[in-house]
Amino acid sequence: MSQTLTAVLVLLGVILGFVTGWLSNERYTAYMTFVEHDHEELFEKNPHPEIFDNDGNLHRGEYMHITFAPGYNPDEFDPEDIIEE
């Protein structure tokens, strides 16, 4: 009886260790491969209504931001002034 109980406990320990290791590996891999969106801070602190889809879910697509220099006059716009980063 003692050897049977020991064998069952060892088997349960191995199964539990395998499942725990597998789940831990999944979480660790997801953590290490997570790539934060360039505008993640904006999404969390000040989500604008236009970045939500029709179902109310946050759309983390591609966005561009435009920075205007102080004193910018749109009447003097020249397309050659555009600098791509």
matplotlib code that plots the C-alpha trace (Angstrom):
import matplotlib.pyplot as plt

x = [0.0, 2.8, 4.6, 1.3, 0.6, 4.1, 3.9, 0.5, 1.8, 4.9, 2.8, 0.5, 3.5, 5.0, 1.7, 1.2, 4.8, 4.4, 1.1, 2.4, 5.6, 3.7, 1.3, 4.2, 6.1, 3.1, 2.8, 6.5, 6.7, 3.7, 5.4, 8.7, 7.2, 4.8, 5.4, 4.0, 2.2, 3.9, 0.9, 0.1, 0.5, -2.2, -4.5, -4.3, -4.3, -6.5, -8.3, -10.0, -13.4, -12.1, -9.8, -12.6, -14.4, -18.1, -18.3, -16.5, -13.2, -9.9, -8.4, -4.6, -4.0, -1.4, -1.5, 0.6, 1.2, 1.9, 3.8, 3.6, 6.3, 5.3, 4.0, 3.2, 1.2, -0.8, -1.0, 2.8, 2.7, 5.2, 5.0, 8.8, 8.9, 7.5, 10.1, 9.5, 10.9]
y = [0.0, 2.4, 1.9, 2.4, 5.6, 6.9, 6.1, 7.9, 10.9, 11.0, 10.7, 13.5, 15.7, 15.1, 16.0, 19.1, 20.2, 19.7, 21.7, 24.4, 24.7, 24.8, 27.6, 29.5, 29.2, 30.5, 33.6, 34.2, 33.9, 36.3, 38.8, 38.7, 39.0, 41.9, 44.9, 48.1, 50.4, 53.8, 55.6, 53.2, 56.0, 58.1, 55.1, 54.6, 58.3, 60.1, 57.8, 60.0, 58.9, 58.6, 55.7, 53.5, 51.2, 50.8, 48.2, 50.5, 48.6, 50.5, 50.4, 50.1, 50.5, 52.7, 56.4, 59.4, 62.5, 65.9, 68.5, 72.1, 74.5, 77.5, 80.3, 77.9, 79.6, 77.1, 79.6, 79.2, 75.4, 73.9, 70.1, 69.9, 71.0, 67.6, 65.5, 61.8, 60.0]
z = [0.0, 0.9, -2.5, -4.4, -2.5, -3.1, -6.8, -7.1, -5.3, -7.4, -10.6, -9.4, -8.6, -12.0, -13.7, -11.6, -12.2, -15.9, -16.1, -13.9, -16.0, -19.2, -18.0, -16.6, -19.9, -21.8, -19.6, -19.7, -23.5, -23.8, -21.5, -23.3, -26.8, -25.9, -28.0, -26.7, -29.2, -29.8, -28.4, -25.5, -23.0, -24.9, -25.0, -21.2, -20.0, -22.5, -24.9, -27.6, -28.9, -32.5, -31.6, -30.7, -33.2, -33.6, -30.8, -28.3, -28.5, -28.6, -32.1, -31.8, -35.5, -37.1, -36.3, -37.2, -35.2, -36.6, -34.6, -35.7, -34.8, -32.7, -34.9, -37.8, -40.6, -42.7, -45.5, -46.0, -46.3, -48.7, -49.3, -49.4, -45.7, -44.7, -42.8, -42.5, -39.4]

ax = plt.figure().add_subplot(projection="3d")
ax.plot(x, y, z, "-o")
ax.set_aspect("equal")
plt.show()
